[in-house]
Amino acid sequence: MRIVLVGPPGAGKGTQAAFLAKNLSIPHISTGDLFRANISQGTELGKQAKAYMDAGDLVPDEVTIGMAKDRMAQPDAARGFLLDGFPRNVSQAEALDEMLKAEGMKLDAVLDLEVEEDEVVKRIAGRRCCRNDSSHVFHVAYAPPKTEGVCDLCGGELYQRGDDSEDTVRNRLEVYHTQTEPIIDYYKGQGLLVTIPALGEVADVTKRAMDALPK
């Protein structure tokens, strides 16, 4: 099974990708993991990516595509994979199609996690992290601490990260609408797109996605 997972920031892609990959026994390939692995291993693509990132520039499509191609060629991806964060635009989607076609393969489905924009803002802007331990995360609406502003686990101060502010979240959504959302129409035109309502319990969303996959 070869799947692409798309959706706006805050839709729960990372969480759903992990559950789906486990249920389907295929690797979860995320753009973030690709970058971290290539940079830490000092690959040629990793060095190129780091140079762009250090300069504050966007990493060119060809570098990201090269990393994805190398990862999909590894043995554990022979039976399939779940892509999360790639492709990020139509050019990358076209390159992925060409890569798969060259190997006599094709995508089985593109799952679009659908969440209303106001819900995305509520999910992300409501997060609070502990200054003592960033893994201690709360939410003002969905998982509030017992005492406002205080971590239940260690008593540390809870704060809102700068990239979780409402203005930043809305900017991220604008980038998503401009750059990534066009791939939804691209895959819809190929008959691959399946829209999954992403509200509700994590397990319920996972079940919707599994039920929607081609049998």
N, C-alpha and C positions, 0 to 999 in steps of 0.2 A: 504494500500500500504506500503510495507516494502522495503526500498531502502538503498543501500550503495553508498556513493559518494566518488570517489577517483580522484587523480590527483596530479601533482607535486606542490611544494610550488609556490605561485604566479599564480596559475591557476584560482583563484576566487572561491574556494570551499565555503568559508564562506558566501560570497555574494549570490552565487547561492543557497546554502542550505537554507538561510533565505527565499528567494523568492519561492523556490519549496515547502518548508514546509507550507508556508502560502497558496499557491495555492491548495495544496492537503489536507489542514486542518489536518496535522499530526505534532508531535513535532520534532524539530531539535535537535538532540542529538550529541553534539560535545565532543571530548575527553577533551578539555580544560575546558569546563563547568563542566564535570563530576568531574575532579580533584578539581576545585575550590569549587564546592558545597560540596563535601565530606570532604575536608580539613576545610572549614569554619564551617561546621556543626559538626565537630569532630567525624565523624563516625569511626568505627574501621578500615575500608578500607582507610579512609582519613588519619588516624594516621600512618598507615603502609606506605602509599604513601609519606607522608611528611618526614618520617624518611629516606627513600631512597633518596628523593630529597635533603634534608638538607646535606646528606653525599656526594652529588654529583654523586649518582649512578642512573642508569636507574630503573624505576619502573617495577617490574616483570610483565609478562603477566597475571599471575593469579589475581593480584590486579586490573589491568585495566579491565579484563574480569568480575570480581566480581562487579565492579562499573557499568559496562554496563548492566549486568544482572539485578541488582537492579533497574536501571533506566527504562529498558524496561518492567519491571513488574508493573510500576505505571499505574494508570487508564487512563491517557491521551494517553498512547501508545497502548492501547488495539486495536485500529483501524489501527495502523501502526506507522511508525517512519521513519525518515531519519537520517542515521548514517554518521557522518563527522569526520574523523580521527580515526575511529575504524570500522573494524579491520585494524591494521597497518602492520601485517605480516601474513603469511600463518597459523601459529599456532593459532593466534587469529581468523582467518577466519574459521578454522576447529571448534574451540570452539563455535563460533557464530552459525554455522550449527547445532551443537549438542544441543545448548540451544533452538533453534527454533524447532528442531525436537521433543524435549521432550514435547513441548507445542502444537504439531500438526500443526506447522506453517513452513513457508519457505520464503526466500527472493523473491521479485517480479522482481527486477532488480538491476544491479550494473552500475552506470553511471560513465564513465571515462572521465573527462574533459581533453582534449588533447590540449597541447600548446607546441610549439617548445622551446627547451632549451634556445636559445638565446633571445627569447621573454620573458621568465621567468626572465632571468637576467636583461633585459632592464626594465621590470616592477618593480622589487624590488629594483635594484640598483639605479634607477632614483628617488626613493621617497625622499622627504625632509620634515622633521618635524620641528615644531616651538619649540624653547626652552622654551617659555612662556606657551604654551598649546599644549600638545602632540596630541590633537584631530584636530589641524590645520595641515593638511597634503597636500603637493603639489607634483607635479611630473615634472621633468625637461623637459619631452617631451609631456606628456598628459595633465598636468594641471599646467603649469608654473606660478609662481608669476609675478605680474606686474613689480616688481623690483627684479633682481636676488639676492637671498640670504636673502630677506626680506619678512616676512609674510604679506599678504594683509590685514589680519583681525586685527592684533594688532601691527604690526611693529617689532615683535620679530625676532631674528636671526633664519634662517633656517639652518638645519644641517642634515647630513646623519647618521642615527643610525649605530652603529658598526655591528649589525646583518643584515644590509642591504648592506654591502659592497659586491663587486663582488666576492671576494674570499670566503666569508662566504656563499653567495648564492650558489656558485658552490659546496661547501662542503655539504650544505643541499640537493642539488640535488643528489649528490653521495650517501648520506644516503638513500634518497628516492629510487633510482635505486636499491640499494642493499637490503633494508629491505622491502619496500612496493610494488615495481613494480611486484614482483612475484605473488601477489594476483590477478593481472590482468589476468595472464594465468590460475590461479586457477579457477576464475569465468568464464573465457572464456570456459574452459572445461565443465562447468555446463550449458553453453548456456545462462548465465545471463548478460553477459557484453554488454553494449551499449556504443560506443565511440561517444562523443559529441565534435565537434570542438569548442574551447572556446575563439576564437578570435572574436572581434566585440563588439557591444553594449551589455550591460548586459541583456536588455530585449530580444534581439535576441537569446542570448545563452540560456536564460530561456525557450523561446518558442521551441528551438530545443530539449531541454531536455524533456519538457512536451510532445511534439509530439512523442518522441521516447519511452515513457513509454508504457507498455502493457495496452491495453484498457480492 
